[in-house]
Amino acid sequence: MRALGAEVTLEKAKVPHWVRGQETGDVVAWTGQTPGTTQKVVLTALGGSVATPAEGLTADVVVVDDWAQLSALPAGAVKGKILLFNHKFDKELAATGNGGMAYGGGVVYRGAGPIAGAAVGAVAVLVRSVGGADYRLPHTGLTEYSDKVTKIPAAAVTAEDADLLKNLTAQGPVKLHLTLTPQTLPDADSFNVIADWKGTEHPEQVVVVSGHLDSWDLGTGAIDDGAGVVVSMQAIHLLKELGIHPRRTVRFIAWMSEEEGSQGAAQYMVDHKADFANHMGAIESDLGADHPTGIYYAGKPALGQWLRPVAQVLDAIGAATLDASPETGEDIGGLTENGVPSFAPVQDSRFYFNYHHTAADTFDKVDPRHLGENAAVVTVLAYALADSAEPAAR
Ligand SMILES: [Zn+2]
């Protein structure tokens, strides 16, 4: 970014420091068990999870498919047990291009499961992985605790192992031995990376192009969200290559710690709260690297009209749809709430959640042509926001 002529700064932010440990699961007793055998359960600790005792814990498994089944259980049914939330990812929803919606349906159990489990006396919570592919891959992700109930260990099991536990518990009692040894260390110093490519007429007015720099530890974070960081950097790179220098500043931001609670974005909101009026637009790309079909926008309905000429340009790559949405990105949510027009590329979400938060989030999943199309969407939009005579409606 410095080589391109951008002014690069690091914005310090405190972030959680959670370290994954050992993680194993074995079914040690079930109906029809051959003596002396156990059955491995493939699982991974949820981000932020507390640990089991070092030697693990052994308890009966109770399976529920949703909140309603949990509420319908008799009092005490989960006390001292391991509770599995077996919500199935809606693959048909994802296959029709609504991957985000399918994810939303399951992620609530990953987030709130440990609180709900602890409230009814569970000793640990498992969630069926929130993901679309059955390759026996566990999908991690952040979980939540409350000070009102005990913090209990939490892990995601694969879809296959969730099915196994559901089938076995339907036949009789099932005992699982679970070991999770993550550690939560004191918060650490980290940074948002900010690069300003100064505007020629209104350098004080900024257009944010962004992705998040952190990723889950299981994979390399190529699609979540290396891709978003790269296409955002490309906005400055491509404008420079094209010899276009907009009136307003294009501000690239690589947000820190989106996955563990958006602490980097929260710090930006504190540091820049006097300056929101000068934020003329904000874009975040955080839905992978697959083919873009248009733009999500959050803000005044008039934004739709303002975006028409942008869509016309992007029609050449099949990215001309304009979808009003209440949210456009986790990290720019605070800017959206403060009236900054916000945007995100609409991306093909059919496959993203197959790899999301797994060991398979690696660079080979990125198609260079699709990545280039996303860079085009972000760059054309950033240019419009940064150079239009009439700023985007707010
Ligand atoms: Zn992400």
Boltz pocket constraint, residues with backbone or C-beta under 6 A from the ligand:
constraints:
  - pocket:
      binder: B
      contacts: [[A, 212], [A, 224], [A, 225], [A, 258], [A, 286]]
      max_distance: 6.0
